[in-house]
Amino acid sequence: MEIKEMESVIEGLLFAAGDPLETEKIAEILEIDKKSARLVLNNMVANYRSSKRGIMIREIDGSYQLCTRFEHYDYIRRLFEPRQKQALSQAAFETLAIIAYNQPVTRTKIEQIRGVNSDSAVTRLVERNLVREAGRMDSPGKPMLYETTEEFLRSFGFKSKADLPILEMKDIISNDQAANNVIPITEEIQNQNCD
């Protein structure tokens, strides 16, 4: 099969699937090896990115999905305005960040970090499909573990969890600093915490 024909088939597969399609599945359908499928897909991603089309192909955690371009968001949003979702609250964003950087994580750990009850924020994130239950911890009470979803990656523009920005110690604000009771973090303390 020629490359142009492979690209055409892949485009049709991605359109028909709607959701992200794994490289392995695409390679299996085309009866080619995974490395060749990835090369064709990456070439398609680059071609879509450089063109002025309304769609693009995104890599999401080792899978590929046909999506609309980010810069057309305002126009596409108008198509769905009656069903528009309410924005996330500050508490939900905080909870989402904690889950993203500590996954899998329990509600207890989330509440320890935030310092307040986070039940409603976690429930809202699960309803929005940004977070999912990832099983239970093997400890007394078997607490539920939470992790981010593909929808989280898609919504925030990440390919995988590894794309999350790396936080430096100096960027982290302690609870005391947030309460205007600033405690400077000396270089000596920073070095001790990083060891």
Summary of the structure (lengths in Angstrom):
residues: 195
radius of gyration: 21.1
end to end distance: 54.0
largest distance: 66.5
contacts: 476
relative contact order: 0.09
helix: 55%
strand: 14%
